[in-house]
Amino acid sequence: MFKHLSLALFLLALGCMTGAYAQAPGDDKAVSVEQFVASLTPQSGKIDLPGGLATLNLPDSFRYLTPADTERVLVQAWGNPPGHKTLGMIVPASGVMGKDGWGVIVTYEGDGHVKDSDADTIKYDELLKDMQEATLEANSERKSQGYAAMQLVGWAEKPSYEKATHKMFWAKELSIAGENEHSLNYNIRVLGREGVLVLNAVATMDQIASIRQEMRKVTAFSDFTPGNRYADYNPATDKAAEYGLAALVAGGVASKLGLFGKLFALLLAFKKLILIALGTAGMAAWNFFRGKRNDKVDLSK
């Protein structure tokens, strides 16, 4: 599915196709798309995530963007407010900008050690109904924050927990107001000594087969470092979370309207940009999406 082409080339390709990234012409703090792309440093191989809690052992088909590069892409290229606290982003080596492009935002939640004692007793069909109701109830808050209403259609992939590795994954099919195509939200959680490694990907439902295959790889190569793993938990000294696996899926760290809510909204918007740009003349698509023409990236953000 993915050709081994650098992220930078795909960023540049989209820049040529859509015209540009941000801010007003003539701004002396702005740079060209080419300069912005050249300033990014996608990494490969073994990645030590910030803080030393976890590592990513990337195969050749994946690349990693540092938190600094991730923030620059989110703010300078995609036009979002600053202040995203991430551990970086995982993208296909073929690029996040292609027709089938997608990315995985990596964060960490130090809410404590999540016990998995409920792993065999969770009734996911009942849990889904509760989540659907909660999603509808949250729409008023989403609208007040400027995000479109959302409906949880159902499981795109039912939750599964690997007891041996303490990793959990599931996927949700979502309907967003104003969007004809349903969206896919794929979730991975890696349980650790005193927190959870959170990996979220957003794509479209027609990508489910390929995304499922690729996210299996992401699950496999994402791990805590020795001393920070699930088995290293010491109940006498370490913090315990106030929720278990069911709450992790239903809400827990992922449902907080803050960072995740904002990232999810912007990733959906980004997927929309890709679809629009591929279906229209590039500059017209960018004007439609951004409402203005720019050919530079604002470094003042």
TORZALUM-524536 format. One record per residue (C-alpha): chain; y, x, z. Coordinates in pm, whole numbers, padded with zeros to 5 digits. Last residue first. Layout:
N
+-------+--------+--------+--------+
| kette |     yy |     xx |     zz |
+-------+--------+--------+--------+
|     A |      Y |      X |      Z |
...
+-------+--------+--------+--------+
***
This chain:
301
+-------+--------+--------+--------+
| kette |     yy |     xx |     zz |
+-------+--------+--------+--------+
|     A |  03109 |  00331 |  01576 |
|     A |  03363 |  00587 |  01440 |
|     A |  03112 |  00719 |  01189 |
|     A |  03174 |  00431 |  00949 |
|     A |  02932 |  00443 |  00656 |
|     A |  03078 |  00422 |  00308 |
|     A |  03053 |  00210 | -00003 |
|     A |  03192 | -00114 |  00121 |
|     A |  03220 | -00457 | -00036 |
|     A |  03261 | -00771 |  00172 |
|     A |  03073 | -01080 |  00289 |
|     A |  02790 | -00865 |  00425 |
|     A |  02492 | -01060 |  00288 |
|     A |  02656 | -01212 | -00018 |
|     A |  02845 | -00892 | -00100 |
|     A |  02520 | -00699 | -00068 |
|     A |  02342 | -00937 | -00300 |
|     A |  02623 | -00920 | -00555 |
|     A |  02602 | -00542 | -00545 |
|     A |  02228 | -00537 | -00609 |
|     A |  02186 | -00798 | -00880 |
|     A |  01950 | -01050 | -00729 |
|     A |  01593 | -01098 | -00605 |
|     A |  01527 | -00754 | -00462 |
|     A |  01855 | -00751 | -00272 |
|     A |  01795 | -01095 | -00125 |
|     A |  01447 | -01008 | -00002 |
|     A |  01560 | -00679 |  00151 |
|     A |  01862 | -00838 |  00316 |
|     A |  01646 | -01110 |  00467 |
|     A |  01419 | -00845 |  00614 |
|     A |  01728 | -00690 |  00771 |
|     A |  01835 | -01024 |  00917 |
|     A |  01493 | -01060 |  01075 |
|     A |  01526 | -00707 |  01210 |
|     A |  01868 | -00794 |  01349 |
|     A |  01742 | -01099 |  01533 |
|     A |  01441 | -00920 |  01677 |
|     A |  01660 | -00633 |  01791 |
|     A |  01897 | -00871 |  01963 |
|     A |  01628 | -01068 |  02141 |
|     A |  01448 | -00749 |  02235 |
|     A |  01759 | -00586 |  02378 |
|     A |  01884 | -00874 |  02582 |
|     A |  01708 | -01213 |  02574 |
|     A |  01412 | -01106 |  02788 |
|     A |  01101 | -01247 |  02626 |
|     A |  00928 | -00916 |  02569 |
|     A |  00914 | -00783 |  02925 |
|     A |  00734 | -01077 |  03077 |
|     A |  00720 | -01367 |  02841 |
|     A |  00406 | -01542 |  02730 |
|     A |  00219 | -01225 |  02637 |
|     A |  00309 | -01019 |  02942 |
|     A |  00287 | -01334 |  03153 |
|     A | -00078 | -01369 |  03056 |
|     A | -00142 | -00998 |  03109 |
|     A | -00024 | -00990 |  03468 |
|     A |  00310 | -01035 |  03646 |
|     A |  00500 | -00899 |  03946 |
|     A |  00458 | -00540 |  03832 |
|     A |  00329 | -00281 |  04078 |
|     A |  00528 |  00027 |  04185 |
|     A |  00342 |  00343 |  04270 |
|     A |  00285 |  00515 |  04604 |
|     A | -00013 |  00358 |  04780 |
|     A | -00130 |  00168 |  04473 |
|     A | -00178 |  00497 |  04285 |
|     A | -00189 |  00444 |  03909 |
|     A | -00329 |  00738 |  03711 |
|     A | -00585 |  00517 |  03534 |
|     A | -00308 |  00338 |  03346 |
|     A | -00168 |  00661 |  03209 |
|     A |  00142 |  00845 |  03327 |
|     A | -00025 |  01156 |  03468 |
|     A | -00161 |  01256 |  03130 |
|     A |  00075 |  01127 |  02858 |
|     A |  00086 |  00763 |  02757 |
|     A | -00055 |  00670 |  02419 |
|     A |  00041 |  00541 |  02073 |
|     A | -00188 |  00665 |  01792 |
|     A | -00445 |  00384 |  01811 |
|     A | -00204 |  00093 |  01842 |
|     A |  00001 |  00224 |  01549 |
|     A | -00318 |  00248 |  01343 |
|     A | -00409 | -00112 |  01423 |
|     A | -00050 | -00191 |  01330 |
|     A | -00117 | -00070 |  00976 |
|     A | -00414 | -00299 |  00921 |
|     A | -00241 | -00602 |  01070 |
|     A |  00070 | -00525 |  00865 |
|     A | -00135 | -00521 |  00544 |
|     A | -00300 | -00857 |  00607 |
|     A |  00010 | -01021 |  00758 |
|     A |  00250 | -00927 |  00478 |
|     A |  00286 | -01282 |  00342 |
|     A |  00400 | -01380 |  00690 |
|     A |  00718 | -01175 |  00667 |
|     A |  00791 | -00867 |  00878 |
|     A |  00901 | -00782 |  01231 |
|     A |  00742 | -00509 |  01440 |
|     A |  00755 | -00465 |  01816 |
|     A |  00618 | -00179 |  02026 |
|     A |  00656 | -00190 |  02404 |
|     A |  00517 |  00087 |  02624 |
|     A |  00455 | -00077 |  02961 |
|     A |  00528 |  00042 |  03311 |
|     A |  00419 |  00220 |  03625 |
|     A |  00090 |  00389 |  03536 |
|     A |  00072 |  00265 |  03181 |
|     A | -00017 | -00040 |  02976 |
|     A |  00030 | -00009 |  02601 |
|     A |  00171 | -00329 |  02455 |
|     A |  00169 | -00408 |  02084 |
|     A |  00343 | -00707 |  01928 |
|     A |  00361 | -00827 |  01568 |
|     A |  00636 | -01078 |  01488 |
|     A |  00580 | -01239 |  01149 |
|     A |  00842 | -01456 |  00984 |
|     A |  00810 | -01779 |  00791 |
|     A |  00984 | -01802 |  00455 |
|     A |  01235 | -02079 |  00390 |
|     A |  01491 | -01942 |  00634 |
|     A |  01784 | -02155 |  00752 |
|     A |  01642 | -02206 |  01100 |
|     A |  01378 | -01944 |  01173 |
|     A |  01007 | -02031 |  01171 |
|     A |  00785 | -01793 |  01359 |
|     A |  00425 | -01680 |  01327 |
|     A |  00325 | -01470 |  01626 |
|     A |  00113 | -01157 |  01647 |
|     A | -00101 | -01007 |  01921 |
|     A | -00185 | -00670 |  02068 |
|     A | -00299 | -00529 |  02401 |
|     A | -00383 | -00175 |  02505 |
|     A | -00553 | -00077 |  02828 |
|     A | -00769 |  00177 |  02641 |
|     A | -01113 |  00072 |  02766 |
|     A | -01009 | -00284 |  02842 |
|     A | -00883 | -00352 |  02490 |
|     A | -00691 | -00679 |  02509 |
|     A | -00665 | -00923 |  02220 |
|     A | -00400 | -01188 |  02167 |
|     A | -00459 | -01425 |  01873 |
|     A | -00321 | -01311 |  01539 |
|     A | -00066 | -01511 |  01345 |
|     A | -00063 | -01728 |  01655 |
|     A |  00144 | -02041 |  01626 |
|     A |  00455 | -02200 |  01475 |
|     A |  00699 | -02067 |  01736 |
|     A |  01028 | -02227 |  01637 |
|     A |  01361 | -02045 |  01629 |
|     A |  01725 | -02150 |  01625 |
|     A |  01962 | -01901 |  01464 |
|     A |  02140 | -01636 |  01670 |
|     A |  02509 | -01635 |  01765 |
|     A |  02471 | -01583 |  02139 |
|     A |  02531 | -01952 |  02211 |
|     A |  02272 | -02035 |  01947 |
|     A |  02010 | -01822 |  02122 |
|     A |  02095 | -01984 |  02454 |
|     A |  02049 | -02331 |  02307 |
|     A |  01731 | -02215 |  02137 |
|     A |  01565 | -02109 |  02462 |
|     A |  01418 | -02455 |  02525 |
|     A |  01247 | -02449 |  02186 |
|     A |  01092 | -02111 |  02261 |
|     A |  00980 | -02225 |  02605 |
|     A |  00801 | -02525 |  02455 |
|     A |  00622 | -02306 |  02203 |
|     A |  00532 | -02055 |  02474 |
|     A |  00377 | -02327 |  02691 |
|     A |  00173 | -02451 |  02396 |
|     A |  00062 | -02095 |  02319 |
|     A | -00058 | -02043 |  02676 |
|     A | -00282 | -02346 |  02642 |
|     A | -00439 | -02199 |  02329 |
|     A | -00453 | -01856 |  02494 |
|     A | -00661 | -01959 |  02792 |
|     A | -00652 | -01637 |  02997 |
|     A | -00963 | -01585 |  03211 |
|     A | -01112 | -01261 |  03081 |
|     A | -00798 | -01045 |  03104 |
|     A | -00678 | -01193 |  03434 |
|     A | -00753 | -00876 |  03633 |
|     A | -00535 | -00670 |  03398 |
|     A | -00279 | -00556 |  03655 |
|     A |  00056 | -00448 |  03516 |
|     A |  00186 | -00134 |  03693 |
|     A |  00562 | -00154 |  03736 |
|     A |  00867 | -00303 |  03570 |
|     A |  00935 |  00023 |  03391 |
|     A |  00982 | -00128 |  03046 |
|     A |  00969 |  00116 |  02757 |
|     A |  01097 |  00074 |  02403 |
|     A |  00972 |  00141 |  02049 |
|     A |  01104 | -00056 |  01749 |
|     A |  00841 | -00073 |  01475 |
|     A |  00960 | -00086 |  01115 |
|     A |  00888 | -00272 |  00795 |
|     A |  00906 | -00216 |  00422 |
|     A |  00704 | -00424 |  00180 |
|     A |  00987 | -00451 | -00073 |
|     A |  01106 | -00103 |  00021 |
|     A |  01361 | -00015 |  00287 |
|     A |  01136 |  00087 |  00574 |
|     A |  01018 |  00389 |  00382 |
|     A |  00706 |  00521 |  00213 |
|     A |  00631 |  00723 |  00525 |
|     A |  00600 |  00388 |  00702 |
|     A |  00840 |  00350 |  00995 |
|     A |  00824 |  00408 |  01370 |
|     A |  01153 |  00369 |  01558 |
|     A |  01306 |  00539 |  01857 |
|     A |  01270 |  00530 |  02234 |
|     A |  01521 |  00248 |  02246 |
|     A |  01827 |  00160 |  02449 |
|     A |  02050 | -00022 |  02201 |
|     A |  02415 |  00023 |  02301 |
|     A |  02616 | -00030 |  01985 |
|     A |  02691 | -00364 |  01815 |
|     A |  02503 | -00420 |  01487 |
|     A |  02630 | -00333 |  01137 |
|     A |  02303 | -00240 |  00967 |
|     A |  02398 |  00111 |  00858 |
|     A |  02635 |  00224 |  01133 |
|     A |  02488 |  00030 |  01425 |
|     A |  02114 | -00010 |  01376 |
|     A |  02078 |  00300 |  01158 |
|     A |  02288 |  00507 |  01396 |
|     A |  02096 |  00379 |  01697 |
|     A |  01764 |  00466 |  01533 |
|     A |  01895 |  00812 |  01445 |
|     A |  01992 |  00872 |  01809 |
|     A |  01671 |  00716 |  01941 |
|     A |  01474 |  00950 |  01713 |
|     A |  01322 |  00822 |  01388 |
|     A |  00948 |  00861 |  01340 |
|     A |  00741 |  00874 |  01022 |
|     A |  00406 |  00726 |  00924 |
|     A |  00148 |  00762 |  00643 |
|     A |  00066 |  01124 |  00726 |
|     A | -00083 |  01027 |  01062 |
|     A |  00148 |  01010 |  01362 |
|     A |  00024 |  01116 |  01703 |
|     A |  00283 |  00927 |  01907 |
|     A |  00333 |  01041 |  02264 |
|     A |  00421 |  00883 |  02597 |
|     A |  00599 |  00937 |  02928 |
|     A |  00782 |  01260 |  02841 |
|     A |  01124 |  01109 |  02901 |
|     A |  01198 |  01076 |  02532 |
|     A |  00884 |  01034 |  02318 |
|     A |  00680 |  01342 |  02234 |
|     A |  00594 |  01308 |  01866 |
|     A |  00286 |  01464 |  01709 |
|     A |  00303 |  01471 |  01330 |
|     A |  00608 |  01358 |  01136 |
|     A |  00983 |  01336 |  01188 |
|     A |  01258 |  01149 |  01004 |
|     A |  01586 |  01345 |  01029 |
|     A |  01884 |  01138 |  00918 |
|     A |  02201 |  01323 |  00811 |
|     A |  02100 |  01331 |  00446 |
|     A |  02090 |  00952 |  00442 |
|     A |  02444 |  00930 |  00577 |
|     A |  02571 |  01184 |  00327 |
|     A |  02413 |  00997 |  00037 |
|     A |  02551 |  00666 |  00160 |
|     A |  02898 |  00819 |  00160 |
|     A |  03085 |  00897 |  00478 |
|     A |  03344 |  00707 |  00682 |
|     A |  03575 |  00859 |  00943 |
|     A |  03853 |  00905 |  00690 |
|     A |  03852 |  00531 |  00624 |
|     A |  03960 |  00489 |  00263 |
|     A |  03721 |  00206 |  00192 |
|     A |  03653 | -00010 |  00501 |
|     A |  03325 | -00025 |  00682 |
|     A |  02953 | -00013 |  00623 |
|     A |  02638 |  00050 |  00423 |
|     A |  02663 |  00075 |  00048 |
|     A |  02607 | -00059 | -00303 |
|     A |  02296 | -00267 | -00266 |
|     A |  02068 | -00096 | -00514 |
|     A |  02211 |  00254 | -00478 |
|     A |  02202 |  00232 | -00100 |
|     A |  01855 |  00083 | -00119 |
|     A |  01737 |  00384 | -00315 |
|     A |  01912 |  00621 | -00076 |
|     A |  01735 |  00467 |  00220 |
|     A |  01412 |  00484 |  00021 |
|     A |  01467 |  00850 | -00054 |
|     A |  01545 |  00923 |  00310 |
|     A |  01233 |  00750 |  00431 |
|     A |  01031 |  00996 |  00231 |
|     A |  00780 |  00895 | -00032 |
|     A |  00409 |  00898 |  00036 |
|     A |  00329 |  00567 | -00129 |
|     A |  00244 |  00272 |  00095 |
|     A |  00000 |  00000 |  00000 |
+-------+--------+--------+--------+
***
